Amino acid sequence: MGEMGMEMGAEERRRRWWLLNRTAMVVVWVAVSFGILVGLHLYIRRVSMRKAEEGLVSMCEERARMIQDQFAVSVNHVHALAILVYTFHYQKQPAAIDQETFAYYTARTAFERPLLNGVAYAQRVLHSERAKFESQQGWTIKTMKREPSPVQDEYAAVIYSQETVSYIEALDMMSGEEDRENILRARATGKAVLTNPFRLLGSNHLGVVLTFPVYHSDLHADATVEQRIEATVGYLGGAFDVESLVENLLRQLAGNQDIMVHVYDVTNTSEPMIMYGPQSPDGYLPLSHVSMLDFGDPFRKHEMKCRYRQKPPLPLSAITTPFGVFVICMLAGYILYAAWSRYDNVKEDCRKMEELKVQAEAADIAKSQFLATVSHEIRTPMNGVLGMLDMLLETNLNLTQKDYAQTAQECGKALIALINEVLDRAKIEAGRLELEAVPFDLPSILDDVLSLFSSKSREKGIELAVFVSDKVPEVVLGDPGRFRQILTNLVGNAVKFTERGHILVQVHLADNPNMVSNAKHDAALIHKQDKIDVKFNGIFNTLSGLEAADGRNSWENFKLLLSDETASRDPSESPMFYKRDSDNVTLVISVEDTGIGIPLHAQERVFAPFMQADSSTSRNYGGTGIGLSISKCLVELMGGQISFTSCPNIGSTFTFTAVLQHCQKSTVGDTKITLSETLPTTFKGMKAFLIDDRPVRSAVTTYHLKRLGISVEVARNVRMTLDAFCGQDGYLTSPKQPRILLIEKDSWNSERDLHLRDLLLHWKQNSRIPKVPKVILLVTSESDKGYSGPLFDTVIVKPLRASTVAACLQQLLEMELPQRKERSNGSTFLQLLAGKNILVVDDNKVNLRVAAGVLKKYGAKVECVESGKDALALLQPPHKFDACFMDVQMPEMDGFEATRQIRLMESKANEQMKNGGPAAEGSGRIEWHLPVLAMTADVIQATYEECIKCGMDGYVSKPFEEEQLYQAVSKLLA
């Protein structure tokens, strides 16, 4: 108890340690999962902001590029206008252009310069040329303030202007300081130059003035500054609306609502001048981008600054993805936790299962021991009862005493049969029931089963018959005892629950093309039999004329089977040796009855053990309800299936399949002699007439007659038989006269067919037939034997068996049949046991008397002891005994240990004999080995295995029968 307490305490500590570790790991897992959530959220935010920045850069660069492109287009148009002015003003004499033409042209082409408010051309005028110029133009050069221009080296007087800027005509553009600087820079570089931003007149938009020099056409591209100044003839200028330029472009682009754009003149980096956008910074300041603008003026710098109006929205994935990953991590953790817990639970369950397995094995051993004990304790007194009854029946008893003894013996055998069924069920549940594979004769097994119930069927007056297809091999390899047990259960139930009609056992091959597949039919389909089954007045084409439950066993299917057998049969080929593709043969066996049927509510539990169809069944018919359960298990062990079709008040049909094996040709001959009744060959070639108006019944009778080699011709009534017998001319039509005339009682009309015997005698006297055939009446009840008289030579009471029909015909035809080589156990026992010294060891005195009485009956010298120790004392080599019958369960020393000791003594004695020791003196034996036969009431496999393991030579179960004793003794002493 102290050690168990310590183990339990250690187990509890381990469990608590695992729980604490598991809790800590759960907390760590949750923390790590949350850290992954936060880190993933921050990463996605950073990626999102990077993408937003990249988008801002892309949009800003795109807008800057488009502004530059649009500005370049405008500059190109100004350049083209400058070429136009030079061409038509300077190269044409006189000038082909004037103010009106210039104004008209520029107004009509203003759409090409949407960003310019207006353009004007100012001619370069030197001071020396001023008077002449003013005289030609008709006006005086003025300053920006509309005053006459003071004297200076040169002037830039506007001579052509667009209508929108006509107010600057005659103004000297060099009078303004900034304009002068632009003009000087423009002619020195040959490029368009810009002024500082200023408010344009009219639109009040911020803009700049573009100044472009006009040169003589012969100026080289690589001219120097002096050459450029010398070649300058004028200046073309225009006012650019920067705000309109940027606004129009932004309006055309997507995403304009998302970002804010500012354009700056950053020529003076310390004081940048805004060209577009609000004065105060706005939008999302942390994220911005600056793109440089190149308007072609090498002296001025411009840039575009872009920023989002609002902070870029956080993508939904920044929330959903981290939380999704968090949920996945938690689920993964839960799965791992559950798997871990499951592993622990499974581990614990395995431990418990191991304990339960040990307990179950112990319980199984206890169950086996219990069964062995119960079997032994029940069979031991039953062995005494049946043994004493056998011995009592061999004494001189009067009829009453003999009847009492036989009744008691039958009751004892019934009790043993019930015990065997219970033990069979227990062995099946334990998986210890094994099938043997020995050759056996199938028709003989069926005949034996019918003989068991022949008296009961005659008492009830019901038809009991068997039909085996010609294609079924006669000798097969399997377990004949278990096959007989299945048939006995099914036929026994059929006889028990049938009060009228018939019971028909059919055996066919499962691969027969006309064989209907076996499947459980619903009770509602039972009444859907083909109308051709009905003859007249409700008579069905069945064995007895009553309706059967399974329509598949109708005469139409039966006829197809018969036709298939007839068409495919080779006269030179025995059904025992027909060609086959495999070693297996699958049989379909059906047991059809016209009994009370099974109620619909009870059909689902038919094969349940210890279940009855109705509570009244046990009282009315008896039985334990275990037979069908055992039959189902045995059928499945044989590789088959069992099913049934039943309809209340119509009957039942049980169908099962069994997979057996073909028997080798070399062993068939011996098998036919040793395992079955050898049918006589005297009747081969004989012909018989059968009068029967029921096709199924006539087919069954024909089957039994053909087994004897008798050919059969069937007629429906006596008149048809007589017509076929002698023909229309009254003489024998067949070269071989029928010697037998079999008549079914149902087909005999006592009034109409009364003259049959007289007619046959009359034909014989007139030499129409050489001999009057023997007339046999076939009946189903013992009470119908009274029909035997002058009209019939004999009466055969069904069920028909080939052996009983042969014996009847032999007696009727006064034929000498060859003696059957029957096994005479009694004479063989006398030969085997006569003068033999047998030691019987059993602790039960009654069993000792029974065994000794049976053995002494056949001439053996028997000595009895009641314990294993006493047996060892008598069997110390050298000894006189030829065999030993050893009980298994005995006090002090059981039969197993006694046998081990016997084998040990024999081994030592054999060693001494090899060395010439005292065990060899006078023994006359080459080697000591006493045949030991186990006598036990245990019939379980474990007991048999233990018997062989400890050195026993055979096994006989109690109560023992003469056949069983013969087989065991013949192996030991033959």
Summary of the structure (lengths in Angstrom):
residues: 974
radius of gyration: 62.5
end to end distance: 61.1
largest distance: 185.5
contacts: 2965
relative contact order: 0.06
helix: 50%
strand: 18%
